[in-house]
Every structure is written in structure tokens, then in C-alpha cells.
Amino acid sequence: MAKNKVEITGIRTSGLKVLKHKEMVELFKRYKEGDLSAKEELVNGNLKLVLSILKKYHNRTDNMDDLFQIGCIGLIKAIDNFGLSHNVRFSTYAVLMIDGEVKRYIRDNNPIRISRSIKDLAYKILRFKEEYMYANGIEPTTSEIADYFKISEYEVATAVNCLKEPMSIFEPIYNDGGDTIYLLDQIEDKKESKELDDLISMRKALLKIKDRERDILINRFIVGKTQMEIAEEIGISQAQVSRLEKNAIKTMKRLIK
């Protein structure tokens, strides 16, 4: 496969038709009136959209034909659920549907086992994002997702990030015409054991400190919020957040030793 180009068996991808906006609108009107041939034209006229999304997955699977079929399923779902009354272009809406379908396929066929509860939460978040995008034309923020599911932003990030496709240590990351450099070559292993022990100790200590202090540390150093943002969210002053943060760090250090 050529770099940044998706090749599909039996399809001349360079010759695929791309519909103009006016053509899309007319076809959707016909399809909503029951014209199934219009649906077929919509599918064929948006296959390049599927291919454009598959480009970022070309290093994650050996069978792009399967992913293309899955992407087409996402495209068909997008066509069936799209409405012209919403102030958003079809391509904007379809990208989420197609990408979501491909991601679900890859995750379901992932050899790495993920906790069922985390996977279920991740799927619910994806569905919520699709519905929100369909209704509003933009993706929801992490904060809006957390509010909807009554969970922390950290839990949202954990659920979504833990389902990301893992990268092989033999993934080529650089080649200047000489020897290829693989991800394995860039992995630092001198302190690996100590760093792993420190991480385990830190997680255990995090579970032992007060809930408010733990939430502040997570929001400050994992989510990346400022003290002022945290203060506004929980209804206290920035000075109080600063004191709680310092006390939490002091307690963490004591528990880790």
C-alpha cells in the first residue's frame, strides 16, 4: 500500500465520484420521499469520505478491505439517520458515524482484554457524542460528557483512552534512507522497573487521601485545569484550592515513602 493511500480490492479509488453539496441535498430529498436509488447514489458519492477516514488506520490492520466494509456500514447508518433540517453538513455528521463504526470494530477484535464496565462506558460515551453532534453540529466537551453521565472528567478520559488502539513496538517511526528506527529503539528501559513501582505506589496513595484532595490532584495534573477553574467548579476560593493541593501532595509523598 502506498503511503497515505488506501487501496481496496476491486475498487479503483482514484475514480470514485464526489458529490457536490447541491447534489447531496437533492438526493436526500429524493431518498426521504422513498427513492432507494437516491440512497445508492449517496453511498457511492461518499465512498471517498470513508477512504479519507481509513487513512489513519492503515498501520493498524493488514486487511483494509474489512475496514472499508465496516466504514461503509457507518456511512449507510449516517445516511439513514441524517436530516436536512439540522444545520450541519452531511460530511461533518458522517465522519463521526464512520469513524465510530471503525473504532468499534477494531476494539471488538482487539486481542487486549479491557474491563467490560469500562468498555460499556466508552461505547455509551461514543453514542452520546454521535447524538450530541447530530443535534448540535459540534462535539461535546469532556465536561459536558462528564455532567451527562454523572462521572468525573478523569473517568471520561480513562474510559476513552484505555480503548485506543495499541501501537506495536516494531512500528517504524523514522527512515532517512538508511536503517529504519523502530519504536522499540526509543524505549527507555533503565529505570522501567523503578518507574513502574513508583506508579503503583502513587495510585495506591491516591486512593487513600481525602476525596476532595484527590479530585483536585486529578483535575490539576491529569485533566490539566487551573486552580481558578477548580475553585469556580467546587465553589471555594483559589487560595483554598492551593492549600488543599499542597496538603494533598504532602500526604501523597508521606504515603509513597
VOPAGU-2260 file (C-alpha; in pm, 1 decimal, decimal comma):
REM VOPAGU-2260
SITE   aa  ch    i         X         Y         Z
SITE  MET   A    0       0,0       0,0       0,0
SITE  ALA   A    1     136,7     344,5     -89,4
SITE  LYS   A    2     190,1     590,7     191,7
SITE  ASN   A    3    -129,6     780,8     288,8
SITE  LYS   A    4    -324,5     598,1      20,5
SITE  VAL   A    5    -592,6     337,8      86,2
SITE  GLU   A    6    -619,9      59,7    -169,8
SITE  ILE   A    7    -934,3    -154,7    -176,8
SITE  THR   A    8    -962,0    -478,3    -371,1
SITE  GLY   A    9   -1180,2    -445,5    -680,0
SITE  ILE   A   10   -1229,8     -68,1    -649,0
SITE  ARG   A   11   -1049,2     200,0    -848,0
SITE  THR   A   12   -1039,9     450,6    -564,5
SITE  SER   A   13    -899,4     733,8    -776,1
SITE  GLY   A   14   -1206,3     723,9    -999,9
SITE  LEU   A   15   -1470,7     745,4    -727,2
SITE  LYS   A   16   -1729,1    1019,1    -770,2
SITE  VAL   A   17   -1757,9    1300,7    -516,1
SITE  LEU   A   18   -2099,7    1465,7    -481,2
SITE  LYS   A   19   -2139,7    1841,0    -461,8
SITE  HIS   A   20   -2345,2    1995,1    -182,0
SITE  LYS   A   21   -2642,9    2075,4    -405,1
SITE  GLU   A   22   -2643,4    1720,2    -542,6
SITE  MET   A   23   -2641,1    1583,4    -187,5
SITE  VAL   A   24   -2939,1    1795,2     -87,5
SITE  GLU   A   25   -3144,5    1682,0    -386,7
SITE  LEU   A   26   -3055,7    1315,9    -331,4
SITE  PHE   A   27   -3152,3    1334,6      34,8
SITE  LYS   A   28   -3486,7    1487,0     -59,8
SITE  ARG   A   29   -3547,2    1202,6    -305,7
SITE  TYR   A   30   -3439,9     938,4     -53,3
SITE  LYS   A   31   -3666,5    1075,9     218,8
SITE  GLU   A   32   -3951,8    1050,1     -32,3
SITE  GLY   A   33   -3878,2     679,2     -78,6
SITE  ASP   A   34   -3642,1     675,5    -376,3
SITE  LEU   A   35   -3394,4     394,8    -289,5
SITE  SER   A   36   -3182,8     465,2    -597,2
SITE  ALA   A   37   -3103,8     802,0    -439,9
SITE  LYS   A   38   -2965,1     620,9    -136,0
SITE  GLU   A   39   -2737,2     415,1    -359,2
SITE  GLU   A   40   -2610,9     734,7    -524,3
SITE  LEU   A   41   -2548,0     887,7    -181,6
SITE  VAL   A   42   -2345,2     585,3     -76,9
SITE  ASN   A   43   -2138,8     575,9    -396,9
SITE  GLY   A   44   -2087,3     950,6    -385,9
SITE  ASN   A   45   -1940,4     941,6     -35,2
SITE  LEU   A   46   -1705,4     643,1     -57,9
SITE  LYS   A   47   -1407,5     878,2     -74,6
SITE  LEU   A   48   -1514,4    1011,5     264,4
SITE  VAL   A   49   -1483,0     657,3     401,2
SITE  LEU   A   50   -1138,5     621,1     243,0
SITE  SER   A   51   -1020,0     950,7     389,9
SITE  ILE   A   52   -1107,9     827,4     739,3
SITE  LEU   A   53    -936,9     490,9     685,5
SITE  LYS   A   54    -601,2     658,4     611,8
SITE  LYS   A   55    -519,4     691,1     981,3
SITE  TYR   A   56    -580,0     318,4    1033,4
SITE  HIS   A   57    -357,5     186,8     755,3
SITE  ASN   A   58     -84,8      84,6    1003,9
SITE  ARG   A   59    -326,2     -86,2    1242,9
SITE  THR   A   60    -455,2    -370,4    1029,6
SITE  ASP   A   61    -347,3    -592,0     744,0
SITE  ASN   A   62    -694,5    -606,3     592,9
SITE  MET   A   63    -816,3    -266,9     478,3
SITE  ASP   A   64   -1091,0    -437,6     276,6
SITE  ASP   A   65   -1264,6    -537,4     600,8
SITE  LEU   A   66   -1229,9    -187,6     744,9
SITE  PHE   A   67   -1367,2     -39,0     424,1
SITE  GLN   A   68   -1679,1    -254,7     453,9
SITE  ILE   A   69   -1720,2    -150,1     817,1
SITE  GLY   A   70   -1674,3     212,4     718,8
SITE  CYS   A   71   -1946,5     171,4     455,2
SITE  ILE   A   72   -2181,6      40,4     724,2
SITE  GLY   A   73   -2114,1     358,8     921,1
SITE  LEU   A   74   -2180,3     563,3     605,8
SITE  ILE   A   75   -2514,0     388,4     546,7
SITE  LYS   A   76   -2616,2     447,5     910,0
SITE  ALA   A   77   -2525,7     814,0     870,2
SITE  ILE   A   78   -2738,6     842,2     554,7
SITE  ASP   A   79   -3034,7     671,4     723,8
SITE  ASN   A   80   -3020,2     897,1    1030,6
SITE  PHE   A   81   -2929,9    1230,4     871,4
SITE  GLY   A   82   -3187,8    1505,2     836,8
SITE  LEU   A   83   -3168,4    1819,6     622,7
SITE  SER   A   84   -3342,9    2016,9     896,9
SITE  HIS   A   85   -3025,5    2013,5    1104,7
SITE  ASN   A   86   -2789,3    2299,6    1033,7
SITE  VAL   A   87   -2485,4    2081,6     965,4
SITE  ARG   A   88   -2329,6    1939,3     650,3
SITE  PHE   A   89   -2368,4    1567,0     594,9
SITE  SER   A   90   -1991,3    1509,7     576,9
SITE  THR   A   91   -1947,4    1663,0     923,4
SITE  TYR   A   92   -2205,5    1426,9    1070,5
SITE  ALA   A   93   -2097,0    1121,8     870,4
SITE  VAL   A   94   -1731,0    1144,1     977,4
SITE  LEU   A   95   -1828,7    1073,1    1338,8
SITE  MET   A   96   -2054,4     782,2    1243,4
SITE  ILE   A   97   -1799,8     620,0    1011,2
SITE  ASP   A   98   -1507,2     668,9    1247,8
SITE  GLY   A   99   -1712,1     537,4    1539,8
SITE  GLU   A  100   -1808,9     225,0    1347,4
SITE  VAL   A  101   -1446,9     153,7    1251,4
SITE  LYS   A  102   -1324,2     210,0    1608,1
SITE  ARG   A  103   -1588,3     -27,5    1747,2
SITE  TYR   A  104   -1483,2    -295,1    1500,2
SITE  ILE   A  105   -1115,3    -258,4    1589,6
SITE  ARG   A  106   -1188,8    -265,3    1962,6
SITE  ASP   A  107   -1412,7    -570,8    1939,3
SITE  ASN   A  108   -1134,2    -751,8    1755,7
SITE  ASN   A  109    -858,0    -631,1    1986,0
SITE  PRO   A  110    -657,9    -916,3    2150,0
SITE  ILE   A  111    -602,5    -697,3    2458,1
SITE  ARG   A  112    -876,8    -752,6    2713,7
SITE  ILE   A  113   -1046,6    -442,9    2851,2
SITE  SER   A  114   -1273,0    -432,2    3156,7
SITE  ARG   A  115   -1632,8    -484,1    3045,8
SITE  SER   A  116   -1759,4    -192,8    3255,5
SITE  ILE   A  117   -1501,6      46,2    3105,7
SITE  LYS   A  118   -1575,1     -75,1    2752,8
SITE  ASP   A  119   -1951,0     -29,3    2807,1
SITE  LEU   A  120   -1892,6     322,9    2937,9
SITE  ALA   A  121   -1672,2     404,8    2638,0
SITE  TYR   A  122   -1942,2     284,5    2397,0
SITE  LYS   A  123   -2204,7     492,6    2578,6
SITE  ILE   A  124   -1978,8     796,5    2552,1
SITE  LEU   A  125   -1934,1     736,6    2178,2
SITE  ARG   A  126   -2311,4     708,0    2128,1
SITE  PHE   A  127   -2366,8    1025,7    2330,1
SITE  LYS   A  128   -2106,6    1209,7    2120,9
SITE  GLU   A  129   -2273,2    1096,1    1798,9
SITE  GLU   A  130   -2619,7    1203,6    1918,3
SITE  TYR   A  131   -2486,8    1533,7    2050,4
SITE  MET   A  132   -2304,5    1600,4    1723,1
SITE  TYR   A  133   -2618,7    1520,5    1525,2
SITE  ALA   A  134   -2829,2    1758,4    1735,0
SITE  ASN   A  135   -2579,6    2045,3    1775,4
SITE  GLY   A  136   -2330,4    2019,6    1490,1
SITE  ILE   A  137   -2029,8    2014,3    1726,5
SITE  GLU   A  138   -1870,0    1758,5    1957,6
SITE  PRO   A  139   -1947,9    1780,9    2330,2
SITE  THR   A  140   -1669,3    1885,6    2566,5
SITE  THR   A  141   -1525,0    1645,2    2822,8
SITE  SER   A  142   -1701,5    1847,8    3091,3
SITE  GLU   A  143   -2040,2    1812,4    2918,5
SITE  ILE   A  144   -1988,9    1436,3    2882,4
SITE  ALA   A  145   -1894,6    1406,1    3249,9
SITE  ASP   A  146   -2204,3    1604,5    3355,5
SITE  TYR   A  147   -2430,8    1387,4    3140,5
SITE  PHE   A  148   -2303,9    1057,9    3284,5
SITE  LYS   A  149   -2257,4    1197,9    3639,2
SITE  ILE   A  150   -1891,1    1096,7    3645,0
SITE  SER   A  151   -1560,8    1282,4    3668,3
SITE  GLU   A  152   -1370,4    1411,9    3366,4
SITE  TYR   A  153   -1089,4    1177,8    3468,2
SITE  GLU   A  154   -1324,7     879,3    3432,6
SITE  VAL   A  155   -1430,3    1003,4    3088,8
SITE  ALA   A  156   -1066,9    1032,4    2977,9
SITE  THR   A  157    -981,0     691,2    3124,7
SITE  ALA   A  158   -1270,7     516,3    2950,7
SITE  VAL   A  159   -1193,5     667,5    2610,7
SITE  ASN   A  160    -812,7     647,0    2628,1
SITE  CYS   A  161    -791,8     287,3    2750,2
SITE  LEU   A  162    -967,0     172,1    2432,4
SITE  LYS   A  163    -719,7     337,4    2198,5
SITE  GLU   A  164    -552,4     101,1    1956,9
SITE  PRO   A  165    -212,5      -9,4    2095,5
SITE  MET   A  166      99,9      52,6    1886,1
SITE  SER   A  167     341,7    -225,9    1806,2
SITE  ILE   A  168     695,2    -185,5    1942,0
SITE  PHE   A  169     809,5    -279,6    1591,0
SITE  GLU   A  170     625,0      17,3    1438,5
SITE  PRO   A  171     869,6     210,0    1212,8
SITE  ILE   A  172     891,3     572,9    1326,4
SITE  TYR   A  173    1176,0     707,0    1113,8
SITE  ASN   A  174    1367,6     620,2     799,6
SITE  ASP   A  175    1609,2     857,3     625,3
SITE  GLY   A  176    1705,9     608,0     356,6
SITE  GLY   A  177    1934,1     408,7     585,1
SITE  ASP   A  178    1845,5     184,0     877,0
SITE  THR   A  179    1485,2     207,2     995,0
SITE  ILE   A  180    1428,7     323,0    1352,7
SITE  TYR   A  181    1150,1     136,1    1530,5
SITE  LEU   A  182     952,3     233,8    1839,2
SITE  LEU   A  183    1140,6     -37,1    2030,5
SITE  ASP   A  184    1466,0     153,4    1971,6
SITE  GLN   A  185    1325,1     459,0    2150,0
SITE  ILE   A  186    1200,3     280,7    2462,4
SITE  GLU   A  187    1399,1     367,7    2772,9
SITE  ASP   A  188    1429,4      64,6    2998,9
SITE  LYS   A  189    1699,0     165,2    3252,6
SITE  LYS   A  190    1450,3     293,1    3506,2
SITE  GLU   A  191    1148,9      97,3    3388,0
SITE  SER   A  192    1117,1    -118,2    3699,6
SITE  LYS   A  193    1154,2     175,1    3941,2
SITE  GLU   A  194     910,1     391,2    3745,8
SITE  LEU   A  195     653,1     110,9    3746,1
SITE  ASP   A  196     689,6      69,3    4123,2
SITE  ASP   A  197     653,2     446,0    4171,2
SITE  LEU   A  198     339,0     449,3    3956,1
SITE  ILE   A  199     181,9     165,2    4154,4
SITE  SER   A  200     269,2     336,8    4483,4
SITE  MET   A  201     125,6     665,3    4356,9
SITE  ARG   A  202    -204,5     503,6    4258,7
SITE  LYS   A  203    -235,5     333,7    4595,9
SITE  ALA   A  204    -160,6     660,4    4776,9
SITE  LEU   A  205    -413,6     846,0    4562,7
SITE  LEU   A  206    -687,3     611,7    4685,2
SITE  LYS   A  207    -601,3     681,8    5049,9
SITE  ILE   A  208    -624,0    1061,6    5053,9
SITE  LYS   A  209    -946,0    1260,9    5102,7
SITE  ASP   A  210   -1194,2    1266,6    4814,7
SITE  ARG   A  211   -1176,9    1643,2    4763,1
SITE  GLU   A  212    -797,7    1642,7    4764,6
SITE  ARG   A  213    -788,5    1350,0    4522,0
SITE  ASP   A  214   -1029,0    1527,2    4284,1
SITE  ILE   A  215    -814,8    1840,6    4295,5
SITE  LEU   A  216    -495,0    1649,9    4213,2
SITE  ILE   A  217    -663,5    1465,3    3926,8
SITE  ASN   A  218    -810,0    1784,5    3782,1
SITE  ARG   A  219    -481,0    1974,5    3821,2
SITE  PHE   A  220    -227,2    1721,4    3697,4
SITE  ILE   A  221    -423,8    1478,8    3477,5
SITE  VAL   A  222    -712,9    1680,6    3332,8
SITE  GLY   A  223    -495,9    1996,0    3328,6
SITE  LYS   A  224    -725,9    2252,5    3490,1
SITE  THR   A  225    -606,1    2566,5    3666,4
SITE  GLN   A  226    -662,9    2631,0    4034,8
SITE  MET   A  227    -907,3    2908,4    3942,7
SITE  GLU   A  228   -1114,5    2673,9    3723,2
SITE  ILE   A  229   -1131,7    2415,6    4001,3
SITE  ALA   A  230   -1224,4    2682,3    4256,5
SITE  GLU   A  231   -1515,7    2800,7    4042,2
SITE  GLU   A  232   -1641,1    2445,2    3987,0
SITE  ILE   A  233   -1646,0    2337,4    4353,0
SITE  GLY   A  234   -1740,6    2676,3    4498,1
SITE  ILE   A  235   -1436,0    2768,3    4704,8
SITE  SER   A  236   -1157,7    3025,9    4673,0
SITE  GLN   A  237    -839,8    2974,6    4473,3
SITE  ALA   A  238    -641,1    3010,1    4796,3
SITE  GLN   A  239    -835,2    2717,8    4945,6
SITE  VAL   A  240    -768,3    2507,7    4636,5
SITE  SER   A  241    -398,5    2591,3    4665,0
SITE  ARG   A  242    -390,2    2486,2    5031,6
SITE  LEU   A  243    -575,7    2162,8    4962,2
SITE  GLU   A  244    -343,7    2086,2    4671,3
SITE  LYS   A  245     -29,9    2141,3    4882,3
SITE  ASN   A  246    -170,0    1928,9    5165,1
SITE  ALA   A  247    -263,1    1650,3    4920,0
SITE  ILE   A  248      86,9    1647,8    4768,8
SITE  LYS   A  249     241,8    1642,1    5117,7
SITE  THR   A  250      20,1    1347,9    5217,9
SITE  MET   A  251      96,5    1165,1    4893,1
SITE  LYS   A  252     471,9    1199,7    4949,7
SITE  ARG   A  253     436,3    1062,0    5302,7
SITE  LEU   A  254     230,4     763,0    5185,7
SITE  ILE   A  255     467,2     679,7    4899,9
SITE  LYS   A  256     780,6     670,2    5121,0
